[in-house]
Amino acid sequence: MNKQLHVFSVLVAGGLLVAACEPTIKIEAPDKPIVLQIDLNIKQEVLLRVEKDVEGVSVTPAIPLAKRGGWIGERPDGYLGLVRDDAPAEIKGLVSTANESRLSRYDTIAKKHNTVRETVESVAGRKFIQRSAPGEYIMTADSTWVKK
């Protein structure tokens, strides 16, 4: 009986020793929450609607003339820019007025489609650059002016 108790004790002690030597696995949550955005179809739908509304942004007759003259061009952010720093005051005023009008219109479009103005600006920039005529200036992503 003593021998059986001794064998049993050794087996229990060995089992405890093996259990104590197993590696501990610690599972922690990430520092930041994981966010999955599965709104691709919704976002595409909003972009299409925004693009349609951007088509309605008016352009004063003086803008194409100033573009053809090489004074101004379209920027990727949806606004006009001065190609040349020595532009006359009238051209600078034209750009300022047009950009204020565009900003207001972009805000309206963004609210209508429950999106941010930056989305509208980006869509408008692409659209206006696409519509620019050959020979007009457009700004590239690295902020340089090139003739289309």
N, CA, C and O atoms as a DFTB+ gen file, in Angstrom:
592 C
 N C O
     1  1       0.820      -1.182       0.000
     2  2       0.000       0.000       0.000
     3  2       0.867       1.250       0.000
     4  3       0.579       2.209      -0.716
     5  1       1.926       1.241       0.800
     6  2       2.844       2.356       0.841
     7  2       3.476       2.606      -0.521
     8  3       3.654       3.749      -0.943
     9  1       3.810       1.512      -1.197
    10  2       4.424       1.624      -2.507
    11  2       3.433       2.232      -3.500
    12  3       3.821       3.055      -4.330
    13  1       2.170       1.841      -3.425
    14  2       1.151       2.386      -4.326
    15  2       0.940       3.879      -4.054
    16  3       0.778       4.664      -4.989
    17  1       0.941       4.262      -2.800
    18  2       0.779       5.667      -2.427
    19  2       1.966       6.482      -2.924
    20  3       1.810       7.598      -3.419
    21  1       3.168       5.894      -2.781
    22  2       4.374       6.572      -3.244
    23  2       4.335       6.764      -4.772
    24  3       4.660       7.848      -5.258
    25  1       3.945       5.736      -5.530
    26  2       3.850       5.815      -6.990
    27  2       2.789       6.845      -7.381
    28  3       2.993       7.647      -8.292
    29  1       1.669       6.809      -6.689
    30  2       0.596       7.768      -6.975
    31  2       1.076       9.198      -6.718
    32  3       0.805      10.094      -7.517
    33  1       1.778       9.413      -5.620
    34  2       2.295      10.741      -5.277
    35  2       3.287      11.230      -6.325
    36  3       3.271      12.401      -6.705
    37  1       4.151      10.329      -6.790
    38  2       5.136      10.693      -7.812
    39  2       4.427      11.067      -9.109
    40  3       4.800      12.043      -9.761
    41  1       3.417      10.304      -9.483
    42  2       2.671      10.613     -10.713
    43  2       1.949      11.956     -10.615
    44  3       1.967      12.742     -11.563
    45  1       1.322      12.217      -9.489
    46  2       0.626      13.496      -9.291
    47  2       1.631      14.638      -9.322
    48  3       1.390      15.653      -9.976
    49  1       2.751      14.490      -8.625
    50  2       3.780      15.534      -8.608
    51  2       4.335      15.765     -10.010
    52  3       4.564      16.908     -10.406
    53  1       4.550      14.690     -10.762
    54  2       5.042      14.813     -12.139
    55  2       4.036      15.522     -13.027
    56  3       4.408      16.360     -13.848
    57  1       2.769      15.189     -12.866
    58  2       1.718      15.852     -13.646
    59  2       1.640      17.333     -13.346
    60  3       1.484      18.153     -14.251
    61  1       1.749      17.677     -12.055
    62  2       1.743      19.094     -11.672
    63  2       2.961      19.820     -12.228
    64  3       2.862      20.965     -12.667
    65  1       4.107      19.150     -12.207
    66  2       5.332      19.747     -12.736
    67  2       5.207      20.011     -14.233
    68  3       5.602      21.074     -14.714
    69  1       4.661      19.049     -14.968
    70  2       4.473      19.223     -16.419
    71  2       3.483      20.353     -16.683
    72  3       3.705      21.184     -17.563
    73  1       2.396      20.381     -15.924
    74  2       1.387      21.427     -16.110
    75  2       1.968      22.801     -15.814
    76  3       1.636      23.775     -16.489
    77  1       2.829      22.884     -14.813
    78  2       3.420      24.165     -14.441
    79  2       4.434      24.642     -15.468
    80  3       4.689      25.843     -15.558
    81  1       5.013      23.747     -16.236
    82  2       6.042      24.106     -17.213
    83  2       5.478      24.462     -18.584
    84  3       6.235      24.875     -19.462
    85  1       4.191      24.316     -18.791
    86  2       3.612      24.662     -20.091
    87  2       3.691      26.169     -20.296
    88  3       3.558      26.931     -19.338
    89  1       3.904      26.605     -21.531
    90  2       3.979      28.053     -21.779
    91  2       2.614      28.710     -21.566
    92  3       1.566      28.114     -21.818
    93  1       2.663      29.931     -21.103
    94  2       1.444      30.695     -20.882
    95  2       1.168      31.531     -22.126
    96  3       2.057      32.227     -22.617
    97  1      -0.023      31.467     -22.623
    98  2      -0.411      32.266     -23.786
    99  2      -1.273      33.411     -23.290
   100  3      -2.311      33.205     -22.661
   101  1      -0.822      34.618     -23.585
   102  2      -1.545      35.804     -23.140
   103  2      -2.231      36.433     -24.347
   104  3      -1.586      36.738     -25.350
   105  1      -3.509      36.619     -24.244
   106  2      -4.276      37.221     -25.335
   107  2      -4.729      38.593     -24.890
   108  3      -5.375      38.746     -23.854
   109  1      -4.375      39.610     -25.703
   110  2      -4.754      40.979     -25.376
   111  2      -5.473      41.597     -26.558
   112  3      -5.254      41.226     -27.711
   113  1      -6.330      42.540     -26.246
   114  2      -7.006      43.304     -27.295
   115  2      -6.019      44.322     -27.851
   116  3      -5.142      44.784     -27.121
   117  1      -6.142      44.684     -29.132
   118  2      -5.239      45.696     -29.696
   119  2      -5.450      47.048     -29.024
   120  3      -6.509      47.322     -28.460
   121  1      -4.410      47.894     -29.096
   122  2      -4.498      49.224     -28.497
   123  2      -5.614      50.050     -29.116
   124  3      -6.329      50.770     -28.419
   125  1      -5.753      49.942     -30.418
   126  2      -6.771      50.717     -31.130
   127  2      -7.862      49.766     -31.609
   128  3      -7.587      48.617     -31.952
   129  1      -9.090      50.248     -31.630
   130  2     -10.161      49.366     -32.121
   131  2      -9.989      49.077     -33.608
   132  3      -9.493      49.915     -34.362
   133  1     -10.396      47.912     -34.010
   134  2     -10.340      47.529     -35.415
   135  2     -11.600      48.055     -36.083
   136  3     -12.715      47.772     -35.644
   137  1     -11.414      48.817     -37.137
   138  2     -12.548      49.408     -37.838
   139  2     -12.568      48.865     -39.256
   140  3     -11.585      48.987     -39.986
   141  1     -13.657      48.280     -39.639
   142  2     -13.836      47.796     -41.001
   143  2     -14.836      48.703     -41.695
   144  3     -15.937      48.925     -41.192
   145  1     -14.454      49.217     -42.834
   146  2     -15.368      50.069     -43.581
   147  2     -15.853      49.303     -44.795
   148  3     -15.109      49.060     -45.745
   149  1     -17.097      48.938     -44.740
   150  2     -17.685      48.183     -45.836
   151  2     -18.800      49.028     -46.435
   152  3     -19.963      48.628     -46.489
   153  1     -18.399      50.211     -46.883
   154  2     -19.375      51.116     -47.465
   155  2     -18.992      51.493     -48.889
   156  3     -19.290      52.596     -49.346
   157  1     -18.330      50.575     -49.591
   158  2     -17.844      50.869     -50.936
   159  2     -18.980      51.215     -51.887
   160  3     -18.882      52.180     -52.646
   161  1     -20.047      50.445     -51.853
   162  2     -21.172      50.725     -52.742
   163  2     -21.834      52.041     -52.393
   164  3     -22.206      52.808     -53.280
   165  1     -21.982      52.305     -51.106
   166  2     -22.598      53.557     -50.674
   167  2     -21.714      54.724     -51.086
   168  3     -22.209      55.724     -51.605
   169  1     -20.406      54.604     -50.859
   170  2     -19.485      55.681     -51.209
   171  2     -19.495      55.927     -52.720
   172  3     -19.485      57.079     -53.156
   173  1     -19.514      54.877     -53.508
   174  2     -19.550      55.025     -54.961
   175  2     -20.823      55.736     -55.392
   176  3     -20.799      56.587     -56.281
   177  1     -21.928      55.383     -54.762
   178  2     -23.208      56.028     -55.073
   179  2     -23.143      57.519     -54.757
   180  3     -23.610      58.344     -55.543
   181  1     -22.564      57.867     -53.603
   182  2     -22.419      59.273     -53.221
   183  2     -21.527      59.988     -54.228
   184  3     -21.840      61.100     -54.653
   185  1     -20.417      59.359     -54.616
   186  2     -19.510      59.986     -55.582
   187  2     -20.208      60.249     -56.912
   188  3     -19.995      61.293     -57.529
   189  1     -21.029      59.320     -57.352
   190  2     -21.759      59.519     -58.610
   191  2     -22.738      60.680     -58.500
   192  3     -22.866      61.475     -59.431
   193  1     -23.424      60.781     -57.376
   194  2     -24.363      61.894     -57.175
   195  2     -23.629      63.223     -57.081
   196  3     -24.065      64.228     -57.644
   197  1     -22.507      63.218     -56.362
   198  2     -21.699      64.433     -56.239
   199  2     -21.201      64.854     -57.613
   200  3     -21.247      66.033     -57.963
   201  1     -20.728      63.891     -58.388
   202  2     -20.223      64.195     -59.733
   203  2     -21.313      64.836     -60.587
   204  3     -21.048      65.775     -61.337
   205  1     -22.521      64.333     -60.473
   206  2     -23.636      64.896     -61.236
   207  2     -23.891      66.345     -60.819
   208  3     -24.115      67.207     -61.669
   209  1     -23.858      66.610     -59.516
   210  2     -24.089      67.974     -59.037
   211  2     -22.937      68.911     -59.391
   212  3     -23.150      70.099     -59.634
   213  1     -21.722      68.377     -59.419
   214  2     -20.564      69.203     -59.776
   215  2     -20.692      69.692     -61.216
   216  3     -20.222      70.779     -61.555
   217  1     -21.327      68.887     -62.052
   218  2     -21.550      69.297     -63.446
   219  2     -22.290      70.632     -63.509
   220  3     -22.122      71.401     -64.456
   221  1     -23.107      70.900     -62.494
   222  2     -23.906      72.120     -62.482
   223  2     -23.193      73.344     -61.943
   224  3     -23.782      74.424     -61.907
   225  1     -21.943      73.209     -61.523
   226  2     -21.201      74.369     -61.023
   227  2     -20.921      75.287     -62.203
   228  3     -20.290      74.899     -63.187
   229  1     -21.403      76.501     -62.076
   230  2     -21.310      77.425     -63.216
   231  2     -19.915      78.022     -63.352
   232  3     -19.152      78.112     -62.390
   233  1     -19.617      78.418     -64.560
   234  2     -18.342      79.050     -64.892
   235  2     -18.654      80.363     -65.597
   236  3     -19.387      80.381     -66.586
   237  1     -18.102      81.459     -65.092
   238  2     -18.331      82.750     -65.740
   239  2     -17.576      82.794     -67.064
   240  3     -16.547      82.134     -67.206
   241  1     -18.068      83.554     -68.026
   242  2     -17.427      83.604     -69.351
   243  2     -15.968      84.069     -69.327
   244  3     -15.198      83.730     -70.226
   245  1     -15.590      84.827     -68.325
   246  2     -14.218      85.339     -68.268
   247  2     -13.207      84.238     -67.931
   248  3     -12.028      84.359     -68.262
   249  1     -13.658      83.180     -67.285
   250  2     -12.726      82.119     -66.867
   251  2     -12.085      81.419     -68.063
   252  3     -10.860      81.296     -68.093
   253  1     -12.855      80.953     -69.051
   254  2     -12.201      80.322     -70.208
   255  2     -11.234      81.260     -70.932
   256  3     -10.199      80.822     -71.434
   257  1     -11.572      82.546     -70.985
   258  2     -10.670      83.511     -71.632
   259  2      -9.350      83.614     -70.866
   260  3      -8.276      83.639     -71.468
   261  1      -9.436      83.673     -69.543
   262  2      -8.223      83.760     -68.724
   263  2      -7.418      82.462     -68.809
   264  3      -6.189      82.487     -68.748
   265  1      -8.110      81.333     -68.949
   266  2      -7.411      80.051     -69.115
   267  2      -6.661      80.029     -70.441
   268  3      -5.491      79.651     -70.500
   269  1      -7.347      80.438     -71.501
   270  2      -6.697      80.445     -72.821
   271  2      -5.524      81.413     -72.871
   272  3      -4.572      81.215     -73.625
   273  1      -5.605      82.459     -72.059
   274  2      -4.511      83.425     -71.987
   275  2      -3.326      82.921     -71.174
   276  3      -2.281      83.570     -71.131
   277  1      -3.483      81.765     -70.529
   278  2      -2.387      81.188     -69.755
   279  2      -2.215      81.791     -68.371
   280  3      -1.191      81.576     -67.722
   281  1      -3.211      82.548     -67.914
   282  2      -3.122      83.183     -66.604
   283  2      -3.543      82.251     -65.466
   284  3      -2.956      82.270     -64.384
   285  1      -4.565      81.440     -65.725
   286  2      -5.115      80.593     -64.664
   287  2      -5.276      79.160     -65.159
   288  3      -5.237      78.889     -66.359
   289  1      -5.458      78.248     -64.201
   290  2      -5.685      76.848     -64.543
   291  2      -6.466      76.153     -63.445
   292  3      -6.737      76.724     -62.388
   293  1      -6.817      74.922     -63.714
   294  2      -7.582      74.117     -62.754
   295  2      -6.635      73.337     -61.854
   296  3      -5.634      72.782     -62.306
   297  1      -6.976      73.309     -60.575
   298  2      -6.202      72.558     -59.586
   299  2      -6.940      71.265     -59.233
   300  3      -8.156      71.187     -59.405
   301  1      -6.223      70.251     -58.742
   302  2      -6.873      68.978     -58.393
   303  2      -7.850      69.084     -57.224
   304  3      -8.668      68.188     -57.014
   305  1      -7.765      70.178     -56.464
   306  2      -8.667      70.335     -55.322
   307  2      -9.985      71.015     -55.694
   308  3     -10.782      71.353     -54.818
   309  1     -10.215      71.216     -57.005
   310  2     -11.485      71.773     -57.449
   311  2     -11.532      73.286     -57.528
   312  3     -12.592      73.858     -57.783
   313  1     -10.422      73.934     -57.317
   314  2     -10.381      75.394     -57.355
   315  2      -9.474      75.864     -58.482
   316  3      -8.661      75.104     -59.009
   317  1      -9.632      77.130     -58.838
   318  2      -8.764      77.743     -59.840
   319  2      -7.476      78.195     -59.172
   320  3      -7.459      78.499     -57.979
   321  1      -6.409      78.238     -59.939
   322  2      -5.142      78.726     -59.424
   323  2      -4.492      79.661     -60.420
   324  3      -4.746      79.582     -61.622
   325  1      -3.652      80.547     -59.912
   326  2      -2.894      81.457     -60.769
   327  2      -1.667      80.721     -61.289
   328  3      -0.842      80.237     -60.515
   329  1      -1.560      80.645     -62.601
   330  2      -0.396      79.999     -63.214
   331  2       0.801      80.935     -63.130
   332  3       1.936      80.502     -62.926
   333  1       0.530      82.214     -63.289
   334  2       1.594      83.222     -63.280
   335  2       1.361      84.200     -62.136
   336  3       0.243      84.666     -61.918
   337  1       2.427      84.500     -61.413
   338  2       2.323      85.436     -60.295
   339  2       2.105      86.873     -60.756
   340  3       1.595      87.696     -59.995
   341  1       2.488      87.184     -61.996
   342  2       2.361      88.555     -62.495
   343  2       1.001      88.812     -63.147
   344  3       0.863      89.716     -63.971
   345  1       0.009      88.019     -62.776
   346  2      -1.335      88.185     -63.347
   347  2      -1.899      89.546     -62.945
   348  3      -1.653      90.023     -61.837
   349  1      -2.659      90.171     -63.852
   350  2      -3.287      91.454     -63.527
   351  2      -4.274      91.311     -62.363
   352  3      -4.759      90.216     -62.077
   353  1      -4.556      92.412     -61.713
   354  2      -5.470      92.422     -60.565
   355  2      -6.842      91.879     -60.936
   356  3      -7.493      91.222     -60.124
   357  1      -7.288      92.153     -62.174
   358  2      -8.608      91.667     -62.600
   359  2      -8.647      90.135     -62.617
   360  3      -9.646      89.525     -62.234
   361  1      -7.559      89.534     -63.060
   362  2      -7.478      88.066     -63.113
   363  2      -7.450      87.499     -61.694
   364  3      -8.129      86.515     -61.400
   365  1      -6.665      88.122     -60.821
   366  2      -6.602      87.672     -59.427
   367  2      -7.977      87.776     -58.764
   368  3      -8.384      86.885     -58.018
   369  1      -8.679      88.859     -59.042
   370  2     -10.029      89.034     -58.500
   371  2     -10.991      87.993     -59.041
   372  3     -11.835      87.473     -58.312
   373  1     -10.857      87.691     -60.329
   374  2     -11.693      86.672     -60.967
   375  2     -11.500      85.315     -60.284
   376  3     -12.473      84.622     -59.988
   377  1     -10.253      84.943     -60.038
   378  2      -9.941      83.668     -59.387
   379  2     -10.513      83.648     -57.970
   380  3     -11.117      82.660     -57.553
   381  1     -10.321      84.733     -57.241
   382  2     -10.811      84.805     -55.868
   383  2     -12.333      84.679     -55.810
   384  3     -12.865      83.921     -55.000
   385  1     -13.027      85.418     -56.663
   386  2     -14.491      85.378     -56.697
   387  2     -14.992      83.998     -57.108
   388  3     -15.919      83.462     -56.500
   389  1     -14.380      83.427     -58.138
   390  2     -14.799      82.106     -58.613
   391  2     -14.575      81.046     -57.536
   392  3     -15.417      80.169     -57.344
   393  1     -13.448      81.125     -56.838
   394  2     -13.157      80.137     -55.800
   395  2     -14.100      80.272     -54.602
   396  3     -14.483      79.271     -53.996
   397  1     -14.474      81.505     -54.261
   398  2     -15.456      81.699     -53.187
   399  2     -16.797      81.091     -53.585
   400  3     -17.464      80.451     -52.772
   401  1     -17.181      81.295     -54.831
   402  2     -18.431      80.732     -55.339
   403  2     -18.379      79.203     -55.333
   404  3     -19.344      78.547     -54.940
   405  1     -17.262      78.646     -55.764
   406  2     -17.106      77.186     -55.776
   407  2     -17.158      76.624     -54.358
   408  3     -17.805      75.605     -54.115
   409  1     -16.484      77.281     -53.431
   410  2     -16.488      76.829     -52.040
   411  2     -17.917      76.752     -51.502
   412  3     -18.306      75.766     -50.877
   413  1     -18.681      77.798     -51.753
   414  2     -20.074      77.824     -51.300
   415  2     -20.879      76.695     -51.939
   416  3     -21.657      76.016     -51.270
   417  1     -20.684      76.508     -53.224
   418  2     -21.414      75.451     -53.946
   419  2     -20.995      74.066     -53.453
   420  3     -21.838      73.181     -53.309
   421  1     -19.704      73.874     -53.194
   422  2     -19.214      72.589     -52.696
   423  2     -19.806      72.275     -51.320
   424  3     -20.160      71.131     -51.034
   425  1     -19.910      73.306     -50.470
   426  2     -20.533      73.103     -49.156
   427  2     -21.976      72.637     -49.304
   428  3     -22.418      71.725     -48.605
   429  1     -22.704      73.269     -50.218
   430  2     -24.102      72.903     -50.458
   431  2     -24.207      71.457     -50.943
   432  3     -25.046      70.695     -50.462
   433  1     -23.364      71.087     -51.884
   434  2     -23.382      69.720     -52.428
   435  2     -23.021      68.710     -51.337
   436  3     -23.641      67.651     -51.240
   437  1     -22.027      69.036     -50.522
   438  2     -21.608      68.121     -49.449
   439  2     -22.747      67.893     -48.454
   440  3     -22.997      66.760     -48.041
   441  1     -23.425      68.956     -48.076
   442  2     -24.549      68.815     -47.139
   443  2     -25.668      67.996     -47.758
   444  3     -26.267      67.151     -47.094
   445  1     -25.946      68.243     -49.020
   446  2     -27.018      67.526     -49.713
   447  2     -26.777      66.019     -49.705
   448  3     -27.721      65.240     -49.575
   449  1     -25.526      65.610     -49.844
   450  2     -25.199      64.188     -49.953
   451  2     -24.593      63.617     -48.667
   452  3     -24.091      62.493     -48.646
   453  1     -24.650      64.413     -47.602
   454  2     -24.162      63.963     -46.297
   455  2     -22.728      63.436     -46.384
   456  3     -22.417      62.341     -45.915
   457  1     -21.878      64.239     -46.991
   458  2     -20.464      63.885     -47.116
   459  2     -19.628      65.104     -46.754
   460  3     -20.174      66.170     -46.471
   461  1     -18.331      64.956     -46.761
   462  2     -17.448      66.072     -46.420
   463  2     -17.110      66.874     -47.675
   464  3     -17.118      66.348     -48.788
   465  1     -16.812      68.154     -47.472
   466  2     -16.509      69.036     -48.603
   467  2     -15.291      68.547     -49.382
   468  3     -15.231      68.719     -50.599
   469  1     -14.322      67.941     -48.698
   470  2     -13.107      67.469     -49.368
   471  2     -13.431      66.446     -50.456
   472  3     -12.759      66.399     -51.486
   473  1     -14.453      65.632     -50.229
   474  2     -14.873      64.659     -51.245
   475  2     -15.383      65.389     -52.475
   476  3     -15.038      65.038     -53.604
   477  1     -16.205      66.406     -52.254
   478  2     -16.756      67.186     -53.366
   479  2     -15.634      67.905     -54.102
   480  3     -15.622      67.936     -55.332
   481  1     -14.692      68.482     -53.362
   482  2     -13.572      69.187     -53.986
   483  2     -12.762      68.249     -54.877
   484  3     -12.378      68.614     -55.989
   485  1     -12.511      67.062     -54.391
   486  2     -11.739      66.084     -55.158
   487  2     -12.457      65.688     -56.448
   488  3     -11.848      65.631     -57.516
   489  1     -13.751      65.417     -56.337
   490  2     -14.543      65.059     -57.525
   491  2     -14.566      66.229     -58.502
   492  3     -14.400      66.042     -59.708
   493  1     -14.771      67.431     -57.983
   494  2     -14.814      68.621     -58.839
   495  2     -13.467      68.848     -59.521
   496  3     -13.418      69.173     -60.708
   497  1     -12.384      68.680     -58.779
   498  2     -11.055      68.856     -59.362
   499  2     -10.832      67.928     -60.539
   500  3     -10.355      68.348     -61.593
   501  1     -11.182      66.654     -60.352
   502  2     -11.047      65.687     -61.458
   503  2     -11.899      66.111     -62.647
   504  3     -11.452      66.062     -63.793
   505  1     -13.131      66.529     -62.363
   506  2     -14.069      66.882     -63.428
   507  2     -13.579      68.109     -64.202
   508  3     -13.564      68.108     -65.433
   509  1     -13.181      69.151     -63.477
   510  2     -12.730      70.376     -64.147
   511  2     -11.443      70.136     -64.944
   512  3     -11.265      70.709     -66.019
   513  1     -10.562      69.307     -64.432
   514  2      -9.330      68.994     -65.167
   515  2      -9.661      68.208     -66.432
   516  3      -9.076      68.453     -67.488
   517  1     -10.601      67.261     -66.328
   518  2     -11.020      66.501     -67.517
   519  2     -11.621      67.426     -68.570
   520  3     -11.397      67.243     -69.767
   521  1     -12.387      68.422     -68.118
   522  2     -13.061      69.326     -69.054
   523  2     -12.151      70.419     -69.596
   524  3     -12.533      71.136     -70.521
   525  1     -10.964      70.556     -69.039
   526  2     -10.045      71.586     -69.535
   527  2      -9.672      71.281     -70.980
   528  3      -9.468      70.130     -71.365
   529  1      -9.591      72.333     -71.752
   530  2      -9.280      72.189     -73.177
   531  2      -7.776      71.984     -73.382
   532  3      -6.971      72.409     -72.553
   533  1      -7.404      71.342     -74.472
   534  2      -5.978      71.214     -74.789
   535  2      -5.331      72.605     -74.852
   536  3      -5.894      73.543     -75.416
   537  1      -4.155      72.710     -74.268
   538  2      -3.446      73.986     -74.240
   539  2      -3.694      74.779     -72.968
   540  3      -2.949      75.713     -72.671
   541  1      -4.736      74.421     -72.205
   542  2      -4.986      75.096     -70.932
   543  2      -4.115      74.463     -69.856
   544  3      -3.708      73.306     -69.965
   545  1      -3.839      75.242     -68.819
   546  2      -2.994      74.750     -67.737
   547  2      -3.813      73.980     -66.701
   548  3      -4.929      74.358     -66.345
   549  1      -3.212      72.886     -66.236
   550  2      -3.776      72.119     -65.128
   551  2      -2.645      71.849     -64.143
   552  3      -1.484      71.718     -64.532
   553  1      -2.996      71.769     -62.874
   554  2      -1.991      71.502     -61.847
   555  2      -1.908      69.995     -61.611
   556  3      -2.925      69.314     -61.482
   557  1      -0.688      69.495     -61.559
   558  2      -0.479      68.067     -61.299
   559  2      -0.509      67.810     -59.787
   560  3      -0.583      68.745     -58.990
   561  1      -0.452      66.545     -59.413
   562  2      -0.481      66.163     -57.997
   563  2       0.708      66.731     -57.225
   564  3       0.617      66.939     -56.015
   565  1       1.831      66.985     -57.922
   566  2       2.998      67.549     -57.236
   567  2       3.043      69.075     -57.329
   568  3       4.096      69.688     -57.148
   569  1       1.880      69.683     -57.614
   570  2       1.695      71.147     -57.612
   571  2       2.481      71.885     -58.690
   572  3       2.862      73.039     -58.494
   573  1       2.724      71.241     -59.813
   574  2       3.348      71.940     -60.934
   575  2       2.298      72.149     -62.020
   576  3       1.394      71.333     -62.200
   577  1       2.437      73.246     -62.729
   578  2       1.507      73.561     -63.813
   579  2       2.018      72.952     -65.113
   580  3       3.193      73.089     -65.455
   581  1       1.133      72.286     -65.826
   582  2       1.466      71.728     -67.138
   583  2       0.325      72.046     -68.095
   584  3      -0.829      72.181     -67.690
   585  1       0.674      72.161     -69.373
   586  2      -0.366      72.353     -70.386
   587  2      -1.006      71.016     -70.695
   588  3      -0.324      70.003     -70.854
   589  1      -2.300      71.028     -70.775
   590  2      -3.025      69.794     -71.092
   591  2      -2.879      69.488     -72.564
   592  3      -3.414      68.488     -73.043
